Amino acid sequence: MTPVSKLRVNITISLDGYVAGPEQSLEDPLGKGGEALHTWMVVTRSFREQHASGEGGTTGLDDERAAAWNENVGAGIMGRNMFGPVRGPWGDDEWRGWWGDNPPYHYPVFVLTHHPRPPLEMEGGTTFHFVTDGIEAALERASAAAAGKDVVIGGGASTARQYLRAGLVDELEVHVSPVLLGGGERLFDDIGDGTAGLELVELVASPAVAHYRFARSGA
């Protein structure tokens, strides 16, 4: 029997509930103060191996949580704002994402958008597919591409909220950073009873961040 994909959300938020600060822009994609959310992660060895020089970095609990981010992942879903700052029709398709020629995903990523665009094949095994017919269609395509592995939502907050509101998330891992942003984009606004059935199954913490993992009961 082919394993069934789980849909996972893995996201860092501030102590006051924001996943990005105010005034997001091309120069400041995480908003004012938003980069501080991810300090716990960017110093880890696992993050540096995947995103930076591949040298150095901290080990221990936070490194283990960063490494687990991509365990058993076969496909991803993200919102258009996570892919880039372009609005409206894609124009000449010049924008190819924030990550350069070799994005850190290395699996198919399905981008929610209202404007069609041909698939964008990048180095390292990442291909961006642009989905115009909604979150259920994106999940169906991502699950098929994952071939039994899990599907992870890469962000942003709006995309995570849509899947939470629809009750489609099987596992939610929230990393709470001791940062107060005071404004920006929140994760848990307007999701109704979308978290019903998600139960806390793990809570561990380091001096830098608290890691909460919720799983849907019976999943």
Residue pairs with C-beta under 8 A, 6 or more apart in sequence:
2 147
2 148
3 148
3 149
4 148
5 74
5 75
5 142
5 143
5 146
5 148
5 149
5 150
5 151
6 150
6 151
6 170
6 171
6 219
7 139
7 143
7 150
7 151
7 152
7 153
7 163
7 168
7 169
7 170
7 171
8 73
8 150
8 151
8 152
8 153
8 169
8 170
8 171
8 172
8 173
9 152
9 153
9 160
9 163
9 164
9 169
9 171
9 172
9 173
10 69
10 152
10 153
10 173
10 175
11 19
11 153
11 155
11 157
11 160
11 173
11 174
11 175
11 187
12 19
12 37
12 38
12 40
12 41
12 174
12 175
12 176
12 177
12 209
13 19
13 37
13 174
13 175
13 176
13 177
13 187
14 37
14 176
14 177
14 179
14 180
14 181
14 184
15 176
15 177
15 178
15 179
15 180
16 180
16 181
16 182
17 186
17 187
17 188
18 34
18 181
18 183
18 184
18 185
18 186
18 187
19 37
19 155
19 156
19 157
19 160
19 184
19 185
19 186
19 187
20 29
20 30
20 31
20 34
20 37
20 156
20 157
20 184
20 185
21 28
21 30
21 31
21 32
21 33
21 34
21 181
21 183
21 184
22 31
22 32
22 181
22 182
22 183
22 184
23 31
23 32
24 30
24 31
24 34
24 184
24 185
25 85
26 85
28 34
29 85
29 98
30 37
30 38
31 181
31 184
31 185
32 181
32 184
33 179
33 181
34 181
34 184
36 177
36 179
37 177
37 179
37 181
38 177
39 177
39 208
40 62
40 175
40 177
40 206
40 208
40 209
41 47
41 62
41 66
41 175
42 48
42 51
42 52
43 57
43 58
43 62
44 57
44 58
44 59
44 62
44 63
44 66
44 67
45 56
45 57
45 58
45 59
45 63
46 57
46 63
46 64
46 66
46 67
46 69
47 57
47 66
48 54
48 55
48 56
48 57
49 57
50 70
50 104
51 104
57 63
60 206
61 204
61 205
61 206
61 211
62 206
62 208
62 209
65 173
65 175
65 204
65 211
69 152
70 152
72 149
72 150
73 107
73 146
73 149
73 150
73 151
73 152
74 107
74 108
74 145
74 146
74 147
74 148
74 149
74 150
74 151
75 107
75 108
75 109
75 110
75 142
75 143
75 145
75 146
75 149
75 151
75 152
76 105
76 107
76 108
76 109
76 110
76 142
76 151
76 152
76 153
76 154
77 109
77 110
77 111
77 112
77 135
77 138
77 139
77 142
77 151
77 152
77 153
77 154
77 159
77 163
78 109
78 110
78 111
78 112
78 153
78 154
78 155
78 156
78 159
79 111
79 112
79 155
79 156
79 158
79 159
80 86
80 111
80 112
80 113
81 156
81 158
82 111
82 154
82 155
82 156
82 159
83 97
83 98
83 111
83 113
83 128
84 95
84 97
84 98
85 95
86 95
88 115
89 115
90 115
90 117
93 117
93 118
93 120
96 120
96 122
97 103
97 120
97 122
97 128
101 122
101 123
102 122
102 123
102 124
102 126
103 109
103 122
103 124
103 126
105 125
105 126
105 154
106 124
106 125
106 126
107 125
107 126
107 145
107 146
108 126
108 127
108 129
108 142
108 145
109 126
109 127
109 128
109 129
109 154
110 128
110 129
110 130
110 131
110 138
110 141
110 142
110 145
111 128
111 129
111 130
111 131
112 131
112 134
112 135
112 138
112 159
113 130
113 131
113 132
114 132
115 130
115 132
116 130
116 132
117 130
118 130
119 127
119 128
119 129
119 130
120 127
120 128
120 130
121 127
122 128
129 141
131 137
131 138
131 141
135 159
135 162
135 163
135 166
135 168
136 166
136 168
139 151
139 163
139 168
142 151
143 151
150 171
153 159
153 160
153 163
153 169
156 185
157 185
157 186
157 187
158 185
160 169
160 187
161 187
161 188
161 189
161 190
161 191
161 194
163 169
164 172
164 188
164 191
164 194
164 195
165 190
165 191
165 192
165 194
166 194
167 193
167 194
167 196
167 197
169 194
169 198
169 216
170 215
170 216
170 219
171 213
171 214
171 215
171 216
171 219
172 195
172 198
172 213
172 214
172 215
173 211
173 212
173 213
173 214
174 187
174 211
174 212
174 213
174 214
175 209
175 210
175 211
175 212
176 209
176 210
176 211
176 212
177 208
177 209
178 208
178 209
188 195
195 214
197 216
197 217
197 218
198 214
198 215
198 216
198 217
199 214
199 215
199 216
199 217
200 212
200 213
200 214
201 213
201 214
201 215
202 211
202 212
202 213
203 210
203 211
203 212
203 213
204 210
204 211
205 211
